[in-house]
Amino acid sequence: MRLTSFISVLVVVMVGIAAFTIGHRNGTSGRDVGLIRSAMTAEEEPISATENFTRTGAVKDNDLFYYPGTEDLDPDEMRVTACGSGMPIPRMSQAAPCFLVELGNGDKFIFDIGTGATERLMSLQIPLDYINKVFIGHLHMDHMGDLPAFFLYGPQNGRITPLQVWGPGGGGSPAEWGMKTSMDHMQKTWAWMQDTLVGTIDTRAFELRVTEFDWSKVNNVIYNENGVVIRTIPAIHFEQSVSFILEWNGLKLAYSSDTVPNKWWAEHTKGADLSIHECFFTAPMFLKWYRFTPQEALNASTLIHTSAEMFGKIMAITQPKHAVAFHFSNDPDTLPLIVDAVRKTYSGPVDFAKDFMVWNVTKDGTRTRLGVANPNRYPLPPMGEKKMAEATDRYETPEWVTQGLEPDVLPVIQAIYDDFNEEYGTTIPNPLNR
């Protein structure tokens, strides 16, 4: 009985946390979520209990959860998934910042790819060939730390297309700080891995296309294709930092990356359909949970980041249709403090992000759900035919190294080739059989 009671309490607590997080988007507490949902569906034709719950059928009315790969995206719809919502130091429950934007025209974009984000992106049942456009707000580890992993794991996980990366530079900043220099060093760091795989698997995904833009320009168009326009505005986060604005099909999404509230955001993001802005810990929270000194706490929460009180104020100024607060540790004991701080200055619709939270955005409004990802996903196939490097371009292991193979293993390897060729109708020769 004790175990049963404990499990029942745990389930209630977990559902309550989810409801509290989502419920506050309308300025209410978690206990009012049922009323909100009823109000949202009041004009729809109700689904009777017998239609919604049968002995063998699926539940037809499931507004709380999103299962990746199971729903079509309407032609006029935008879907945004938090693949990282947490603090600079990632943890199991929250990766560092990363947001995936999917559009009804088929385009997909990644905004920031902080440490821990790759495993979340790969769990979403999306072929990697479809998510090969990455936009970096600034070159801090928690906003681009997983870019090497996402790039270098491409060939092994079904990507055959080049990875395209946009990032800041110029604007008076040193050239060695820019995106091109960073990506050049990344490829040099991993040159051995890239070069030795040529001829073993399809390595065309190791092609990297880098676009470095001037971070200091205001309302600067850095992408304009297929009806999608992405612009940047300067961010106040040291220097060489930007925020992004995506416009498509009459919808506007704003993504802050890291910044102190500024005049560019206030001017150019007003009325955004979805406004995703950092909402850092307050100074007292840094004292308690991060053991910062008072000076460190104030610096982090006011000079280079947007604390919860400041987040509320910039949302009150810009009045988005739907706001998203991210970049804080979203726990049962921290969330109420963040909510209270935001509500000092803002009373509009806001969600407090957790990893795998999902927003479906249309001109009629925004629907928020919690995503249920597959933690054991295998790679999806590439969206084209695989092609190995030509024999003259392939890497060959030095002969003295291959001669170190234990001789008694050679017959086992030959049997593997023989059995494989017979099973699959292939004629692949054993390269060790010389």
N, C-alpha and C positions, 0 to 999 in steps of 0.2 A: 504494500500500500504506500510505503514511503517513497519508493522509486516511482510509482505511478503518479503520485502527487507532485513529486519534483519535476517530472517530465511535463505535466500539465502546466505547472507554473512557468517553466522555461518557455514553452510554446507561446503562452499568453504574453510573456515579456518580450519575446522576439517580434511578435506581431504588433505589439504596442509600440516598440521602437520604430518599426517600419511606418506605422500609421502616424506616429509623431513627426517623423522626418518629412513625409509627404504632406501631412495635414497642414503643416505650417506654411505651405505655399499660398494658402488663402487667409493667412493671418489668424488661424485658429489652432487649438490644441488637438492632440491626437484623438481625444474622445469625441470630437465633432466630425471625424472623417465620414462616418455613416451618413450624417446629415448633408455633408457636402456632396457625396456621391448621389444621394437621392435628389438633391436639387439639380445636379448636372444632368440627370437623366429624366427629369420630370416631364419633359416634352416628348420623350421617346415612347414608343409602344412598349409597354412592360412585357417582360418574359415571365410566364407563369412558372411556378415551381415544377410542375410536371414536364414542361418543355426544357427547363434548364438542368434538371437533375433526373437522370434515368439510370437504370441498373447497369447499362452497358455503354452508354454514350458519354461523350466528352462534355464538360461544363461549357455552356455557350457564352456565359457572361463572366469573363475573367479580366477585370480591369486592373488588377493589382500587379500582375506579373507579365513580363515579356520574355518569350523563349526565342533566342536568336535563331534565325534560319527557318522559322515556322510561319512568318507573316509576310505578305506582299507589301511593298511600299507604293502607295498611290502616286500617280504621275505629278500631283501638285503638293506632295507631302515631303517634309523634312524630318529625318530621325537623327537624334543626337544621343550618343552613348558615352557615359563617363567611364573611360578605361583607366583612370587614375584621378583621384580627387583629393589626395592627402597632402601632407606636409613635405618639407625637403627630405626628411629621412623616411623612406618607405617602410611599410610593414605589411604583414600578411593580409590585413583587412583593407588596406588602402595603398595603392601604388601612388607614385608622384604624378603630377598633372598630365593628363592626356584625354582628349575628347575626339571621338570619331563622329563626323558629320556625313550622313547619307542623304542624297537627294533623289527625288522621284524621276529625274532624267537619267539615273544610273551613276552619276558622279559620286565619288567618295573622297573625303579629305580628313587628314589627321592633323589636329592642332596640338602641338607639343607632344613629346613622347618621353616622359620622365621615367626614372628608374622603376622597374617592375611592370611597365605598361605592356611590354611585348607579349607576355603570357596571357594577358587579358584580351589583347587584340586577336591573338591566335585562337581564342576560345569562342569567338563569335560566329563561327560557321561561315566565314567570308573568304573566298579564294584570295590569296595574297596579291594576285595580279590586279585585283580590283581596288586594293588599298595601297597604292604606290605613290601617293602624293602627300608629303609631310611638310608642315609649316611650323617653323620654330620661332617663338617669340623672343627668346634670348638664350645665350649659351651657358646657362647654369645647368649643373648636373641633374637637378630635379625637373628640368624641362626638356632635356635632350639626352639624358644618360643612357636610355635604352635604344638610341638610334643605331649605335654599332651592332647591337644584338639583332635588331629588326632587319638591318641591312644584310648582315653576314649570314643569318639563318635563312635568308630567302631561297637560295638554290636547293637546300635540303627540304624545304617545306612547300614546294610547289610554285614558287614565283619564277617566271622566265622573262619578265619585263624589267626594264631599268627602274631603279628607285629615283624618284624626283624629290628634291629637297629645296625649300625656300627658306632663307634665313637672313638676318640683318648684317650690315657692314657699312663702311663708308661713313658719311656724315661727320667727318672730322676725327673719327676714332682710328686708332692704329690699325694698319692693314692686317697685322697678325692676330687681331681680335675677331676678324670677320669670318663669315660662314665658309667661304671658299678655303681659307687657310685651315680651318678646323677639319673640314672634310678631307682635305689633302693629307693632313696628318693622320686622320682616322684610317685612310686607305694604306698609308705607309706603315702604320702600326700593325695592320692585319694583312700585310703583303704576303707573308708566308702562307697563311690560311687560304687566301684567294688563289695564289699561283699554284699551289700543290694540288688543289681540287680540280684544276682544268684537265678535262679528259676522263675524270672519274664520274662526275655528274654534269648535268647541264648547268653551266656557270654564267649564262648570259645575264642573270640577275645581278651580277657583280658590276654591271655598268651603273655608274652614279652620275646623275645630272643635277648640278647645283646652280641655283639662281640666287645670287646675292643682291639684295636691294638696299637702297639708301634709307636707313632707319630714321633719319631726321626729317624726312618729308611727311607732310600732313595730307591725309586722304589720298595716299599714293596707291594707284592701281598696280598691283604686282601680278594679277592673274585675271584673264578675261577670255574665257572659252566656254562654248556650249551654253551660253546664257548665264553663266556664273561669273560674278565679279567679286574679287577679293581685294580689299584695300587695307593699308596699314596707317596707323597714327602713332606718333611717338608715345612711349611710356616713361614714367618717372621711376626708374629702377636702376640706379647708377646711371649708365649711359648705354647706348646700343641695345635698347630694349623697345619692343613694339607691342601694340595690341592689334587685333585683326577684326575686320568687319566683312562679313560675307553676305551678298545680296543675290537672290535668285527667285524668279517667279513671284515677285511682289513680297517676298519674305526677307527679313533682315535678322541676321545673327551677329552678335558682338561677343568677342572673346578677349578678355583682358590680358592673358598670361599674367605676369607680375607687374604691378604698378601702384603708385599712390594716386588717388583720384585727381584727375587733371582736366584742364579746360578742353583738350582735344576730345576726350571721352564724353564730356558733358555736352559738347556741341554736336558730335557726329553719331552718337548712339541713341539719341532721344527716340522713344517710342519703339525700340527694337522688339521684334516678336519674341526673341529669346536673348537675354542679356546674361552672359556667364562671366562673373567677375570674382576675383579672389576675395576671400573674407577671412583674413588671418586671425590668429589668437589675439585676444586683448592683452595689454601689458601685464595685468595681474595673473593671467593664465600662463604666460611665459615664466613668471616667477615661480609658479607652483609646479608646472609639469615639465618644464625644460631647465629649471634651476638656473635661469639667466640672472645676471646682476640687474639691478634696477635700470642702469643705463642701457644695457643690452636689450632689455625688454622694451623700453621706449623706442630705441632705435629701430628694432625689428618691426614693431607694430605701427609705427607712424611715419618713418622717414623713407623706407624702401618697400613697404608693403601696405596693404589696405586692411586695417583691423575691422572688426565686426561693426563698431559704431560708424566708422568711415564708409564701410560698404552700404549701410543703411542710408547714409546721407547722399551718396552718389546715385543710388537707386531712386531716392526721392526726387533728386534733381532731374534725372533722365526719364523717369516714369516708363519703364519697359512694360510690355504686355505681360511678360513673365520673366522673373529673375531667377538666377541660380547662383548660390553661394558655394564656393569650393576653396580648397587649399587650407583646410583645417582638419584636425583629428576629430572625426565625427563619432563620438562615444556617448553612452548614456549619461555620463557625468559632465561632459563638455558641451554637448548640444544645447541643453537648456540655457547655459551661459551665453553661447553664441546667439541664440534666438532672442534672449532678453536684450542683448546689446544692440542687435539689428533693429528690434522693435522700438528702441528709443528714438530712432530717426526715420523709420520707414514702416508703413502699414500695408503696402501692396503685396501682390502675389509673389511668393518666393519659395524655392525648394532648397534644402540644405543637402548638398550632394554626398552620396556614397558611391563607391565603385559599382558599376553595372546599373546605376540608375539611368533610365531612358526617357527621352522627351520626344513625342511625336508632335510636330508643329505644322499647322495649316493656317489658312487665313481665318478660320473659325475659332482658333485658340490652340492651347497646348495641353497635351495629355501626358501625365507623369506616371511612370511605372517603375518597378524594380525588375531588373533583368536577371534571368537565371541562366548562367553560362555553363558550358560543358567543361569540367576541369580535366577531362581525359581525351580531349579531341586529338585526332590524327590529322595530318596535313590533307587539305583538299587539293584536287588536281589542278594543274596549270590550265589557263584558258587558251591553250594553243599546243601545238606538237612540240615535244621536247627534241632538242638537237644537241648532240655532243660536239665538242671541238674536233676539228680536223686532226688527223694523225700527226701532221707536222707541227701543230700548235699544242699538243698535249704535253703535260708534265710527265716525265719518266723518273721513277725512283732510281737512284744510282744502283748499279748492278751489285756492288759489294754489300749494299744493305739488304737487297732481296736474297742474296746468297746466304744470309744469316738465318733464313727460315729453317726450322727444324725439318730434316728430310722425311721423317716418319709421318709428317702432316701432309706432305704432297699428295699421296694417294687419296686422302680424305677430301682434299680440295678438288682433285680431278673427278672424284665421284659426285661431288656437288654439281660440277658443271655438266657431267653426263646426265644426271637425273633431271636437272633443270631443263636442259635442251630437249630431252625426251618428253617431259611433261608439258612444256609450253611451245614445242615445235620450233625452237630456235636453233641456231648453229654458232653460238658464241664460243670462240676458242678460249682455252685456259691460257692466259699470258705467262703463267709460270711453267708451263709445259714446253720447255725449250730443248 
